[in-house]
């Protein structure tokens, strides 16, 4: 007998044995009831052999009648008894009987042969009760309940329609005798006039039931009505023994009920599977529709004009990642779990595998999900690149307009100056002055050539980076270039005119000319210095800002030399004044060769000196900012390295757990769920890392030299970790479902796991074809390398690997072994059950279905059964044979 069948009975037996002495101590009358009941029960079986007992403990002392009783009720021969009168012969006989009882899977507690031989009444009664439990009560099964619970459920169902009867136990519920009469009337209404019985006359009720049972049902009288009525509470064991005789007497009437129960069970499984299929289809459709709607949004590359607009898009994407996507990750995981559970249930109930609608397979969903994640990665990279581009564009545009404004300010009035003909009425000295002044202007013009080239280069870069206002930039740049060409032409023309006049005019003021030549480049240097001091800058790391600071320090180191040049220029002007005063020369006005005055040089010098500390402050502020950014990088890297190592370690642990699971499946499931809680408790660390990542993005930090982990990589790893543990839990739940449905013991599961792991050399969780063949050979299957063995192995592989992947999973291995070693419902069994309900007809009617089945399952059958078309058909006849085969995929509904 399989161990799984012993468990409910042994639990009941141990409980009864532990309570045996206590029961007799509570009410001595119970011993009397048990003695009478057990004696009658034994005689009802021994009479077949022509033997009876009078005193139960005396008649069993030599073990002979005890061995005879066991042979009668078990239908098996026991070892030959010893006929001697000595005590040792009696003990040997009783031991043979006890060994036989133990061989039937019964655990005997505190019952020894010596007590029986010594006539110990309590031990003898306990032994007889053990025999009754094993051979009269254990095999009772009603609606998946057995033994005592099954017998009680049977009584409740049979007596439910009767008034004044409410069976809740095997003692007080039977005291008034109505329950005994209800049982007889339910099966043989011709023997009992139930309506004539009165609840207040228990003795009459009990005697009536006992006499009818003895006379018409061949059930000997096992109790006296007065004993039952006269005790405060009848003995439970005596009542159970008596009621079990009624159960066996009426067991023939159970066939139709058992058949109906089988059909109900099969239909309930089919209805549940259909609901799970509908739920899967609905959830898969909704998830695929969400992915379909989301991918176009992620693939949209519409450019924005400003950094703020792109940062708004980045915030929308962050909201999608943190709010909208996580529930869909859970839905995807649940969808895979539901699919695996459904397939397991279908295999266990011997149903065809579920094939979702086209495009809704788990692989289809995984493919769509992979496309979604690819679109996510591309969208995030695009946003970051766009922010960098727009930031660069805004900087360049501001720099362009700043330089253009400076240039336009410088060129203002230059055309008018170059086109005037003042030299025509000037003296020789004035013409020479005009020529020298023009040479100084040419020097200034050449110095400004670099700025014009910078403006053109910036405009070109703005065009290459697709700046949104490129049109206005190009127009302004073109205007500056055209004006520059005009200035060049005008300069060339004026120079030619002055040179023609120079031949006639030879006087020149050398001192003014020297001043002009030195003042002009120095003035241009100061303008360039002020322009550089006001120049905008953008950096992304400490090295870049330190480079700017170094350049600035180098600039400051040149200020002393520049100041000497300024003082030298001012000394020239002072020398002019000194000569004029010493020679009585009246100066006509300003320097005729330059418009740069000493006052303008000093003014610009003071402005430049004021700008130096401002530049120091700006550079130091940016250095502080980059130091802060570096701190953010380090914080993120520390947390990312910790989280990455944690995820890697947990993934490896789950891999080991899935291969080396120990303890019962329930223990494994509990351990895995606790492990899952432990992993979920790590979520605050992930959230902390997300916070650091948000700070980094807000600070526009685009690289991190302190870690190789990216936030995207860790997110994917975390999602894989959660999905893996959920999938592992689902596999254990399916193994429990398989074990319970197929009656596989824990030891068998351990044996299957050990065999599987032995041949799974690479610990991949699956056996390749040759590994699986070696495993089958080790288990005794004839799949050697010959024609017959190859054919058998091909048949087995078609069962465990229907998709032809070449690998056998542990779940498929368990399903195959359970199918090979246990019995399951088949189409033929269901057809036989319908045939019982149909009274051996080849068809069944709607009226018969509604009478024998619950309403919802009866209507389920009526709606799906095809009309019967045989020659013996009657109006409304239904074909239950085609319906039964369709349930197991052998035909179409």
Helices and strands as residue ranges (DSSP letters): H 3-18, H 20-26, H 28-46, G 47-49, H 56-59, H 64-74, H 87-103, H 113-117, H 121-132, I 133-137, E 141-142, E 145-146, H 147-159, G 172-174, H 178-187, G 194-196, H 202-216, H 225-229, H 236-249, G 251-253, H 254-299, H 307-319, I 320-324, H 325-348, H 362-411, H 414-419, G 422-425, H 428-464, H 470-502, H 510-533, H 542-557, H 559-583, H 598-659, H 665-680, H 683-698, H 711-742, H 746-759, E 766-768, H 769-778, H 787-800, E 807-809, H 810-821, H 827-837, H 846-852, H 855-864, E 866-867, E 878-879, H 880-887
